Amino acid sequence: MGNIGSGEVLVILVLGLLVLGPERLPEFARKIGNFLKEAKRMSRSFQEELRSAVEDPDIEMKARAQGALLSQETQNNHDLEDQST
C-alpha cells in the first residue's frame, strides 16, 4: 500500500468515521477495497500482456533487425558528415 504507516491509517479511519459516519464507513471501505482489487487485477493483466508481447520471438527478431538497420543508417550518416567536413 505504499509508505502509509499505522499512524496515517488511524488518522484516515478517524476522518472517515467523522465524515461518513459509523453506518456508511464499512460500506465505503468495502467499495474502496473492491476498487483496489480491480485496479491490481487490471495492472497485473496489462503487465502480463506487455511481458508476452516483449517475449514474443517474432517481435523480438523484427525489433532487433530494425535496430540494426537504424544503427547502420546512423553510422552511414556520420560517415557522410565526416567526409563532407
N, C-alpha and C positions, 0 to 999 in steps of 0.2 A: 504494500500500500504506500510505498514511498518512505519519506522521512518523517512520518507523523508519529509522535511519541504518545505515551499514555496520557500525559497531561493535556495535550491537544485534543485527543479523543474525548476526554472528560469534558472539556470546555464545549466542544461541538455537541455532545449529548445534552448538556445543560441548556445550551442555547436552543437546541431543537425542542427540548421539553417546554421551554418558555414560549417559543414561537408557535409550535404546533399543538401543544397540549398533550396530556397523557393518553387521550383517546386516539389521536391521529399519528402519534410518533411511531408505534410499531408498524402500522401500515406503510408509512413513508419509508421506514428503514428497510422493509421488505422490497419496496419498489426500487430503492437505491441498490440493494443487493442484487436484484434481478437485472437491473441495468448494467451493473459492473460485470456480472457473469456473462451477459450477452456481448458486452464490449470485448471482454477477454476472448470469448469464442470467435468473434469476428477477427480479432487481431491474430489469433492462432491460425485461423483459416487462411488469412492473407499471407502470413509468413510461410505456411506450407505450400501455397500456390507459387509464391516467389521462389522458394527453395527448389521446387520441382522444375520450374522454368529455367533456373540457373544451372541445374544439374543435368538438363537435357543435352545429350551428346551432340545432336544435330545443331542446336542453337549455339552450343559452345564452339563447335567447329566453324560455323559461319562467323561468329564473333571474332575468333582468332584469325581467320582469313581476312576479314575486314580490317582488323587491327594491323596485320602485317602489310596490307595494301596502303593504309594510311601512313604507316611508318615509312614505307618505301617512297610514297609521294612526298612526304616531308623531307626526306633525305635528298630526293631529286631537286626539290625547290631550294634547299640550302646549297646544293652543288651549283645550281644555276646562278644563285646570288653571288657565290664566291667567284665564279668565272666572270661575271659582269663587273666586278669591282677591281 
